Amino acid sequence: MGRDEEAIEAMKKAQTIRPGSSALYYNLGILYKRAGKAGEARQHLETALKRVDSDIALQDRRRMKRTIEKELRKLG
C-alpha cells in the first residue's frame, strides 16, 4: 500500500521482541526489495537463511529455506 518505510520500522521493532526470527528477517528483506534497496534486501534475506535452522518458531524449515533462496535468486 505504499507504506514500505513504515512497515520496515515496524519489523525492526518486532526484532527486539523476537531477535532470532528468520521470518522477521525474511519480511525485512522483502520490504527492502519492494523499496528498491537491493543491498539491504540481500543482507536481511541472507541473515534469514542463516537463522532458519535455529528458529524454534518455524514449523516448516525446508519450505522457508526454499522461499528465501528463491528470493535471493531473484535479486541476482
URLIN-V174254 format. One record per residue. N is the residue number from 0. RES is the residue in three letters. SS is DSSP state (2 for helix, 1 for strand, 0 for the rest). PSI is psi in whole degrees, 0 to 359 (* if undefined). D_FIRST is the distance of its C-alpha to the first C-alpha in Angstrom with 1 decimal. Layout:
n=N res=RES ss=SS psi=PSI d_first=D_FIRST
n=N res=RES ss=SS psi=PSI d_first=D_FIRST
This chain:
n=0 res=MET ss=0 psi=19 d_first=0.0
n=1 res=GLY ss=0 psi=16 d_first=3.8
n=2 res=ARG ss=0 psi=43 d_first=5.6
n=3 res=ASP ss=2 psi=319 d_first=7.7
n=4 res=GLU ss=2 psi=320 d_first=10.8
n=5 res=GLU ss=2 psi=319 d_first=10.6
n=6 res=ALA ss=2 psi=322 d_first=10.1
n=7 res=ILE ss=2 psi=314 d_first=13.0
n=8 res=GLU ss=2 psi=321 d_first=15.1
n=9 res=ALA ss=2 psi=319 d_first=14.7
n=10 res=MET ss=2 psi=323 d_first=15.8
n=11 res=LYS ss=2 psi=320 d_first=18.6
n=12 res=LYS ss=2 psi=321 d_first=19.8
n=13 res=ALA ss=2 psi=330 d_first=19.9
n=14 res=GLN ss=2 psi=331 d_first=22.1
n=15 res=THR ss=2 psi=335 d_first=24.7
n=16 res=ILE ss=2 psi=319 d_first=25.0
n=17 res=ARG ss=0 psi=72 d_first=25.1
n=18 res=PRO ss=0 psi=339 d_first=26.1
n=19 res=GLY ss=0 psi=7 d_first=27.4
n=20 res=SER ss=0 psi=115 d_first=24.3
n=21 res=SER ss=2 psi=329 d_first=23.6
n=22 res=ALA ss=2 psi=323 d_first=20.4
n=23 res=LEU ss=2 psi=317 d_first=19.1
n=24 res=TYR ss=2 psi=321 d_first=20.1
n=25 res=TYR ss=2 psi=311 d_first=18.7
n=26 res=ASN ss=2 psi=320 d_first=15.2
n=27 res=LEU ss=2 psi=318 d_first=15.7
n=28 res=GLY ss=2 psi=315 d_first=16.9
n=29 res=ILE ss=2 psi=318 d_first=13.9
n=30 res=LEU ss=2 psi=317 d_first=11.5
n=31 res=TYR ss=2 psi=322 d_first=14.2
n=32 res=LYS ss=2 psi=313 d_first=14.5
n=33 res=ARG ss=2 psi=331 d_first=10.9
n=34 res=ALA ss=0 psi=0 d_first=11.6
n=35 res=GLY ss=0 psi=21 d_first=14.8
n=36 res=LYS ss=0 psi=78 d_first=17.2
n=37 res=ALA ss=2 psi=322 d_first=19.4
n=38 res=GLY ss=2 psi=313 d_first=22.1
n=39 res=GLU ss=2 psi=322 d_first=20.3
n=40 res=ALA ss=2 psi=311 d_first=18.6
n=41 res=ARG ss=2 psi=316 d_first=22.1
n=42 res=GLN ss=2 psi=313 d_first=23.6
n=43 res=HIS ss=2 psi=323 d_first=21.4
n=44 res=LEU ss=2 psi=321 d_first=21.7
n=45 res=GLU ss=2 psi=321 d_first=25.5
n=46 res=THR ss=2 psi=319 d_first=25.7
n=47 res=ALA ss=2 psi=316 d_first=24.0
n=48 res=LEU ss=2 psi=320 d_first=26.6
n=49 res=LYS ss=2 psi=331 d_first=29.4
n=50 res=ARG ss=2 psi=353 d_first=28.5
n=51 res=VAL ss=2 psi=311 d_first=28.2
n=52 res=ASP ss=2 psi=334 d_first=31.9
n=53 res=SER ss=2 psi=2 d_first=32.2
n=54 res=ASP ss=0 psi=105 d_first=29.1
n=55 res=ILE ss=0 psi=344 d_first=30.8
n=56 res=ALA ss=0 psi=346 d_first=27.8
n=57 res=LEU ss=0 psi=137 d_first=27.1
n=58 res=GLN ss=0 psi=329 d_first=28.7
n=59 res=ASP ss=0 psi=87 d_first=28.5
n=60 res=ARG ss=2 psi=320 d_first=29.0
n=61 res=ARG ss=2 psi=316 d_first=29.9
n=62 res=ARG ss=2 psi=317 d_first=26.6
n=63 res=MET ss=2 psi=318 d_first=24.6
n=64 res=LYS ss=2 psi=315 d_first=26.8
n=65 res=ARG ss=2 psi=318 d_first=26.3
n=66 res=THR ss=2 psi=315 d_first=22.5
n=67 res=ILE ss=2 psi=315 d_first=22.6
n=68 res=GLU ss=2 psi=323 d_first=25.3
n=69 res=LYS ss=2 psi=315 d_first=23.4
n=70 res=GLU ss=2 psi=323 d_first=20.5
n=71 res=LEU ss=2 psi=320 d_first=23.1
n=72 res=ARG ss=2 psi=321 d_first=24.8
n=73 res=LYS ss=2 psi=328 d_first=21.8
n=74 res=LEU ss=2 psi=342 d_first=21.8
n=75 res=GLY ss=0 psi=* d_first=25.4
